[in-house]
């Protein structure tokens, strides 16, 4: 850091750092996030917080040459979608329909008593009978679990994961389910819209709409082959086929700060 008077201050990791566990018990892009709000350490990121109960961080002797900064534009919260419908499937599951196949995560409010556990599982489609279907996402769990810390309503949004979905199966939420308690947060790389297409045929327009949302869903940092199943890889074959289309529809913004993520 360069101070106003020209002095430089370097903050580096060493044995003086301290560490402790927190409320995030698991977080992973394929499987989702498990969060226990009862384990939150209030004020831990504020000046004056007492870290007396924290352990000293372990210093690992390792070559630094493998550390390479990412060169990309930031991932941003692009927009929010509200659920279009609350469904009760033939198998008895409670499911919200976002009305659009999207990539990102759900921000939700939990009501009920302290210790209530809720679960959200994400899927792209329903089966032919109208039931929640996850066969196409294979081993990816795409599941968010949250445990309340108090009796008042609590709002939560995962931070270190994302899902590809349209439908969300709800478990453990207090009745009645309120659609206003849920919002789909759309994530993708910071891009400007540079091209569009519209014609008199609604089916062709819907195809164009699907193409645009396919671009947004797979341009989350590294362009990927899919945003939902246990793959999500930077497969260059797909990028090669789609390159000309993506250049017409969008262009990423230049950023002087690399490696930022929301």
N, C-alpha and C positions, 0 to 999 in steps of 0.2 A: 504494500500500500504506500502511495506517495502522499504525504501530508501537505497541508497548505503551505507550511514553511519550507518545503522541499526535502524534509527528512523522509527516509524510506524505512518502513517497518515490514519485516518478513515474519509471517505466521506459518510455522511448519510443524509437521507431525513428528513427535518424538515421545520419549518416555514420560513426559509431563502430562500428556493427554490422559483422560479418564473415560471409562466406558461403563455402560449399564444396560440391562435389558429394558424393553419398553412394551408398548401395547400392540405392536405389530408382531404377531407370532409366526406368520408365514406370508410371503409375498413373492409372486412369480408370474411371468407373463402368460404362461399356459394355464396354470391352475387357479389363479386368482389371489385373493388376500384374506387372511384371518386376522381379525382385530378385536382385542378385548379392551374396551374403554375403561374397565376397572383398573387396568395396569398403567394408565397414563401418569406421567410424572409432570404435574402442573408446574409451569414456570421454568422448566429445564433449559430453555433456550434464551432466558432473560438474564441480564446482568444481576449479580447478587445472589443467584441460586446456590444453595449449599449442596456440593457434590460429596459430602463427607462419606456417604454410603457407597460411592462408586469405586470401582477397581481401577488400578493403573492399566493403561493400554499396553498390550504386548508389542514390542518393536520386532519386526521381522526383517532379517537381513536378506535382501534380495536385490538383484541388479535392477536399476531404474531404466535401463535402455529399452525395456519392453513397453514402457508407458508412452503411448502416443495419443495426442489429443484428437478428438473427433472433429472432422471438418464437414459441418452440415448446418442447415438452418434449424431453428428451434422447432419443437413440437408444441403446438398451441391448442387451447380450447377454442374450437372454431365456432360452435353454436350449441344450443341446447334444444332438445326435442322433448315434448310432453307426451306421455302415453295416450294412445288413441282409444284404448278399450281395455276393460278388465274381463278376463275370460275364466270360466269354470270348465275345464276339459271333461270329456267323457270319463276319464280315469279319476276325476275328482281333484285335480291340481288347480291351484290358483295361479293364473298367468296374466302378466300385463303385456300388451302389444304396443310397441313403440311406433308402429305404423310405417316404419322404414328400416331396412337392414342397414345398420350403422356400425361404426367402430369407435370405441371409447369406453366409457364406464357409466354407471348409474350413481347419481347422488340421491340419497333417500333419507327419510325421517322415520325413526322408530319410536313408537309409543308403547307404554306399558311399564311394568315394574322393573326395578333393579335386577340385573342378571338375566333378563330376557335375551335369548339367543335367536337371531334370525339368519336366514340363508337366502341368497339370490343365486340362481343358476341360469346361465345364458345359453340361448340356442338361436339358430337362424330360421328354423322352419317348424311347422307342426306336421305330423304324419297325416295319412289319408283319412284317418278317423278324427282328426282334430286334436290329437294328444301331443304333448311336449316331446320333441324328438332331438336326441343328441348323437345319434349314430354317425352322422357325417363329421363330427368334430373329433372322433376317435378317442385317444387317451387324454386329450385336454379337458380338464374339469371345469374351467371357466366359472368358478364358484367363489362368491364373496360371503364370508361369515362375520357377523358382528354381535358383540355382547354388550348390553347396556351397563352403564356405571351408576345410573340414578333413576329416579321416578319420573322426571320431566322428559318431554320429547327431545330426542337427540338426532342431529343430522350428521350424516357421514358420507364421505366420498373417498374411495381408495386412491392411493397416490402412486403406487409403483407397479401397476398392472393395467392391462386393457383387454377388452373382449370384442369379438365380432358377433353381433346378435341383432335380432329383432324382438324376440320373445324372452321374457324373464319369469322363471318360476319362483314363486315366493313361498317360503316356509317359515313359520313361527311368528308372523306378523299379527298384531291384534286386529280383530274385526271391529268395525267395518274397515276394509281396505280403502284408502283414499288415493285416487290417482294424482292429486296435487302433491302428495308426499314423495313423488318420484320424478326424476328428470334424467334424460339421456344426455351425457356430455360428450359431444363429438370431438375426437382428437385427430389431428393429422399434421404433417409438416406445414410450416408457414408458407402458403402459396397464394398468389393472386390469380383470379379468374381472367384469362386472356382471350378465350374463345367460347362461342356458344352456337347452338344449332336448334332451329325450330321449323316445323313444316305443318302442313294441313292434316297429316295422318297421326292420330293420337297414339297408335301403336309404335310408330317410329319415334315419336317424342318420348314415349316411355322407355324405349331402348336407349335413347340418348341420356335420359335421366339415370338409368341403371349404370351406364358406362361412367358417368360423372361420379356417382357414388362408389363405384368400384375403384376408381382412381383415388378418391379421398380415403377409402378404407385401406388401401394397400400402400399409400404413400405416408406411412407413419415412420419417419426417420428413413431407414433403409427400405427401398421399394421391395415389396414382398410378393410371394406367390399366392398367399391367402392370409387373412387376418383372424381366423377362428380356430382351426384345428391344430393338432400337435405338429405343426410344421413352421409356417410363418418365416420362411427363409428368403434370403436375397437371391432368388434364382434368376439368372440373367436371361434365360430363354423367354420367360414371360415379359421381362422388361424390354427385350429386343422387339417382340411382336407389338407391344403397346407404346413404344417410344414416340412414334409420330403422332399418335392420337393424344398422348399426354402433353406433348409440346404445343399442340394446337389449343388444348383446353386450359392449360395452367402453366405457370412459371414460378419457381421458388424465389423468394426474396433473398437478397444478399444480406448477410449479417456480419458485423465485425466481431461478434462474440460466438465462437464455435462451441458446439456440444451442449447447448442449453436444452433443457427439457422441462415440460410442465407436468 
